[in-house]
Amino acid sequence: MGALIGTLLGRQGQFAAGLLALAAVMQWVILPMRERNQLIHARIEMLKAANVKSQTENERLVREIRSLQDDPVYIEHVLRQDLRYVRPGEIPPRGDGAGSDRGRRDER
């Protein structure tokens, strides 16, 4: 079949057919690969940004763990604020702790 095409087209025709085949390969193979490559690079950049955010959060959590292990003032803060602990004899604040009456004693 290649000999038949060569005979029918001649040398210039074969060159033109080769260029056409090359153009087809570029259209159906190389260009989609380029688009895919661009999508992959965009995904990599997005993942890098997410990684930085995760590293920042991890560093914050490490600092919090250290504070919970070593800092009595921070431990008391967490106990009082988050867990609503009070010392013996203290009157707990009324409400959810978000209002203006926070920290005041019950005046009934």
C-alpha positions as CSV (number, residue, x, y, z in Angstrom):
1,M,0.0,0.0,0.0
2,G,2.9,2.4,0.8
3,A,4.3,1.8,-2.7
4,L,1.0,2.5,-4.2
5,I,0.7,5.8,-2.3
6,G,4.3,6.7,-3.2
7,T,3.6,6.0,-6.9
8,L,0.4,8.0,-6.9
9,L,1.6,11.0,-4.9
10,G,5.2,11.3,-6.0
11,R,8.0,12.7,-3.7
12,Q,6.3,16.0,-3.0
13,G,3.0,14.3,-2.3
14,Q,4.7,12.0,0.2
15,F,6.2,14.9,2.0
16,A,2.8,16.6,2.1
17,A,1.2,13.4,3.4
18,G,3.9,13.2,6.1
19,L,3.2,16.8,7.1
20,L,-0.5,16.0,7.3
21,A,0.2,13.0,9.4
22,L,2.4,15.1,11.7
23,A,-0.3,17.7,12.0
24,A,-2.8,15.0,12.9
25,V,-0.5,13.6,15.6
26,M,0.0,17.1,17.0
27,Q,-3.8,17.7,17.0
28,W,-4.9,14.5,18.6
29,V,-1.9,13.6,20.8
30,I,0.4,16.5,21.6
31,L,-2.1,19.3,22.2
32,P,-4.3,17.3,24.6
33,M,-1.1,16.3,26.5
34,R,-0.2,20.0,26.7
35,E,-3.6,20.8,28.1
36,R,-3.4,18.0,30.6
37,N,0.1,19.2,31.6
38,Q,-1.3,22.6,32.3
39,L,-4.1,21.1,34.4
40,I,-1.6,19.1,36.3
41,H,0.5,22.2,37.0
42,A,-2.5,24.1,38.2
43,R,-3.4,21.2,40.5
44,I,0.2,21.1,41.9
45,E,0.0,24.8,42.7
46,M,-3.4,24.3,44.5
47,L,-1.9,21.4,46.5
48,K,1.2,23.5,47.4
49,A,-1.1,26.2,48.8
50,A,-3.1,23.6,50.7
51,N,0.1,22.2,52.1
52,V,1.3,25.6,53.3
53,K,-2.1,26.1,55.0
54,S,-1.9,22.6,56.6
55,Q,1.7,23.2,57.8
56,T,0.6,26.5,59.4
57,E,-2.3,24.8,61.2
58,N,0.0,22.0,62.3
59,E,2.5,24.6,63.8
60,R,-0.4,26.3,65.6
61,L,-1.5,22.9,67.0
62,V,2.0,22.0,68.1
63,R,2.2,25.4,70.0
64,E,-1.1,24.7,71.6
65,I,-0.1,21.2,72.7
66,R,3.1,22.7,74.3
67,S,1.0,25.3,76.1
68,L,-1.3,22.6,77.4
69,Q,1.6,20.6,78.6
70,D,3.8,23.4,80.1
71,D,1.8,26.6,80.7
72,P,-0.4,26.7,83.8
73,V,-1.9,30.0,82.9
74,Y,-3.0,28.7,79.5
75,I,-4.3,25.5,81.1
76,E,-6.4,27.5,83.5
77,H,-7.7,29.7,80.6
78,V,-8.8,26.6,78.6
79,L,-10.4,25.1,81.7
80,R,-12.4,28.2,82.4
81,Q,-13.2,29.3,78.9
82,D,-13.8,26.1,77.0
83,L,-14.7,23.6,79.7
84,R,-16.5,26.1,82.1
85,Y,-14.6,25.1,85.1
86,V,-14.8,27.3,88.3
87,R,-12.7,27.2,91.4
88,P,-14.3,25.9,94.6
89,G,-16.5,28.7,96.1
90,E,-16.7,30.7,92.8
91,I,-20.1,31.3,91.3
92,P,-20.2,30.3,87.6
93,P,-21.1,33.0,85.1
94,R,-24.7,33.0,83.8
95,G,-25.7,32.2,80.3
96,D,-23.5,30.8,77.5
97,G,-20.6,33.0,78.5
98,A,-20.9,35.2,75.4
99,G,-23.0,38.0,77.0
100,S,-22.2,41.1,78.9
101,D,-23.0,39.3,82.2
102,R,-19.9,37.1,81.8
103,G,-17.8,36.8,85.0
104,R,-20.4,38.6,87.2
105,R,-21.7,36.9,90.3
106,D,-25.4,36.0,90.6
107,E,-27.1,38.9,92.3
108,R,-30.3,37.2,93.4
